[in-house]
Every structure is written in structure tokens, then in C-alpha cells.
């Protein structure tokens, strides 16, 4: 590793829900620095979730993200001139970042067929039911880690 590692920036709570999770979602949805557009999208998604599930949207969002968070992932390690895929546990911050990224990428994949807000709501509902793009991505990550369990002793 070269130089100093970047300092963690503190994320402010969003104005409507008072949640850091919603702010992080807004930041992941944002493209080209258009935060107000991203806020409108996320708040519309939250309203749709509330209408559809008749539960608090923050609870639904947290549950969906919890279902998609990966516990293990593989990292490449070079040992004796050979690269091994070594399974390592995922930190809590990275779990959240990956879950949000996978959900939003899944919605962007669906976007070819439908509007982004609708696609994001659909992806979150699928995550609740343990289906969809984001959940499949988590399962693939876990399968990869499971199949490379033999190399776990290279972990350091």
C-alpha cells in the first residue's frame, strides 16, 4: 500500500427520514453530481415502497439490504508465483456498500424495460423476497468463497 489511506468521510443524515442509509443510497443513485435528481428518485422510491408494502419504508429498505449483504468474498493473493482466490470475511461497511451497489446496478439493468424508479422499487421488493439481480450476486459471491475454502489458510 502506498501513502496514507484515505480518511473516512462522515455522511450526514438525510432531511426526510433522518437516516444515513437513505443518504448513502442517494449518493449511490446520483450520477454526474446531480444530487437533487437522485434525492427525488430515492424519495419517490420510498413513497412507492410505503404504498405497496404498507410498512415504514425505512424498515423495508433495511430488510432488503440485509438480505443482500455478503458475509464472505474472495480476494486474490499471490503466493509462490501463483494467484489464489482466498475467501475473506467482509467488513460491515463494505457489506453495505456492495449491497447498495448491487441493488442499484440491478435496477439499472432492468431500466432498459421500465422507468428507473419502478425498476428500483422492483429490485428492492425482489431483495425482500430473496430473489433478483442483487440476491443472485450475493449468492454467486458466497458460492465462489465456498468453492475456494481450501485456500482459506492463505488468509492474512
N, C-alpha and C positions, 0 to 999 in steps of 0.2 A: 504494500500500500504506500502510495506516495503522498507526501504532505500531510496536512491535517484533515481529518474527516469533517464533513460539513456539520454545522450545529443544527439541531432540531429547531424548526420554527414553531412558535405557538400558534395554533389555529383558534380563531375566535368562534364563539357560538353564533349560530345564525339568528336573524332577527325574529322570525316567526315561531320556530319551535324551540329555540334556545338549546340546540343540540350541536355538538361538534361533529357528529356523524353526518348530519344533513349538510353541514359546511363542507366536509370532505367530499361528499357526493357532488355538491355543486361544483367544487374545484375540478373533479374528475370529468364532469359533463362539459365544463367550459372549454371552448375552442377559440383560438386566436384572441384570448384575453377578454372575451365578451361575457363578463360575469353576470350582467343583468339579464341577458338572454338565458344563461344557464340557470339562474335563480327562478325565472318564470317557468322553465321546463320542469325543474325539480318540484317546485311548489304545486304545479298542475298535476304532476305525477302523484304527489302526496294526497291531494284532494281526491283524485280518482281512486287511489287505494282506500281512502276513508269511505267513499261512497260504495265501493264494491264489497269490501270486507266488513263494513260496519264496526270496525275496531279502530283504535287510535293508530294513525298511520306510522308513527314512530315505532310502535311495538311491532307492527307488520314488517317494517324496514329492518329492524334489528333481528327479527327472527329469520328473515330471508337471507340476510348477510351471514348470520350464524350458521345456516345450513350450507353455505358455500365456502366458508373459511377452510383452507387446507391446514392440516396438522403437520404433515411431512412434505418435503420436496427433495429433489436431488440436486446436488451441486457437483460440478466437475472438479476432481482432484488429480493432480499429476503425481504419480508415484512410480519411480523407476522407469521413467520414459513412457509410461502408459497412462492414458486418461481413464479414470474410473468415475462412474456416476455414483456418488456416495449419498445415501439418504440422511438428511439432517432435519431436526425439528424446526418449525417456522416460528419466528418471534410474533408476538401479538400484533405489533404494528404492521408487520409485513402481511400477516393473515388478512387484516382489514384492507390493506392496500390492494392485495391480489383479488379479494372478493369483490370489491368495488370495481376494479378494472375489468374483471371477467363479466360482471353483470352488465356494465355499460357497453363493453365490446359485443356481448350477445345481443343487446338492444340495437346496436349499430348494424349488426349482421341482418337482423330482422327488418331494419329500416327500409331495405330495398322493396319490401312488400307493403309496409304501413308507416304511418307517421311516427316520429321518434318518441313522442310522449306515450302513445299507445304501445309501442314496442317495449319501452322501458317498464311500463306497468305489467305487460305480459311476462317479461323476463323476471320481474320481482315475484309475480304470482307463481311462476314455474319454480323459482328458487324455494318458495314456501313449500311447494309440493315435492321437492327433491327431484326435479326434472329440469330440462332446459340446457342451454349452452353453458352457463356458469357452473352448474352442478356437474355436468359432464367433464368440464375442465378440471374440477376438483377431483373427480373420480380417476381421471387419467393421471393426474399428478400422484395420487395415492398408489395407483397400480404400478407406476414407474418406481416409486420409492420401495414398494413391497418386492418387486422383482429384483431390485438391486440390494436387497437386505444383506446379501452375502458380503458386500463391501463396506458394511457399517463400521468395521474395525479400522478403516482408514480415516475416520472422522477425527478431527482435532480442532 
